[in-house]
Amino acid sequence: MAAGYDPFKLDRELRTAFTRNGATYIDVLPDYETVPNPEQGYFPVDGHPNEEGDAVIASFLAKELTGGAIPALRATSQEAPSRGEP
């Protein structure tokens, strides 16, 4: 890595801008630490996600969104409804 280069600078700047304006910022970058060979999820020509990369990003977003970042989407365990039987 080049001296003085901060790979997380843009992430911090976006988070600051979004939250300052009342938006919720969903950060999936830390989730990539668990993905072996994450570069395989991107096209080498232009760096856009391929089908595998899209699936990984979708799973990260689903985890973050249902994990409490958006209260209305929070995943909760629900018991089966009672049939009124004793």
KASULWO-V610385 format. One record per residue. RES is the residue in three letters. SS is DSSP state (H for helix, E for strand, - for the rest). NEAR is the number of other C-alpha atoms within 8 Angstrom. Layout:
res->RES ss->SS near->NEAR
res->RES ss->SS near->NEAR
This chain:
res->MET ss->- near->3
res->ALA ss->- near->4
res->ALA ss->- near->4
res->GLY ss->- near->4
res->TYR ss->- near->6
res->ASP ss->- near->5
res->PRO ss->- near->5
res->PHE ss->- near->6
res->LYS ss->H near->7
res->LEU ss->H near->7
res->ASP ss->H near->7
res->ARG ss->H near->8
res->GLU ss->H near->8
res->LEU ss->H near->8
res->ARG ss->H near->9
res->THR ss->H near->8
res->ALA ss->H near->8
res->PHE ss->H near->11
res->THR ss->H near->10
res->ARG ss->H near->7
res->ASN ss->- near->6
res->GLY ss->- near->6
res->ALA ss->- near->7
res->THR ss->- near->8
res->TYR ss->- near->7
res->ILE ss->- near->8
res->ASP ss->- near->6
res->VAL ss->- near->10
res->LEU ss->H near->6
res->PRO ss->H near->6
res->ASP ss->H near->8
res->TYR ss->H near->8
res->GLU ss->H near->7
res->THR ss->H near->5
res->VAL ss->- near->7
res->PRO ss->- near->5
res->ASN ss->- near->5
res->PRO ss->H near->9
res->GLU ss->H near->5
res->GLN ss->H near->8
res->GLY ss->H near->12
res->TYR ss->E near->12
res->PHE ss->- near->10
res->PRO ss->- near->5
res->VAL ss->- near->4
res->ASP ss->- near->5
res->GLY ss->- near->7
res->HIS ss->- near->6
res->PRO ss->E near->10
res->ASN ss->- near->9
res->GLU ss->H near->7
res->GLU ss->H near->10
res->GLY ss->H near->12
res->ASP ss->H near->10
res->ALA ss->H near->8
res->VAL ss->H near->9
res->ILE ss->H near->9
res->ALA ss->H near->8
res->SER ss->H near->8
res->PHE ss->H near->10
res->LEU ss->H near->10
res->ALA ss->H near->8
res->LYS ss->H near->8
res->GLU ss->H near->12
res->LEU ss->H near->12
res->THR ss->H near->11
res->GLY ss->H near->10
res->GLY ss->H near->10
res->ALA ss->H near->10
res->ILE ss->- near->10
res->PRO ss->H near->6
res->ALA ss->H near->4
res->LEU ss->H near->9
res->ARG ss->- near->11
res->ALA ss->- near->7
res->THR ss->- near->4
res->SER ss->- near->4
res->GLN ss->- near->4
res->GLU ss->- near->4
res->ALA ss->- near->4
res->PRO ss->- near->4
res->SER ss->- near->5
res->ARG ss->- near->4
res->GLY ss->- near->4
res->GLU ss->- near->4
res->PRO ss->- near->2
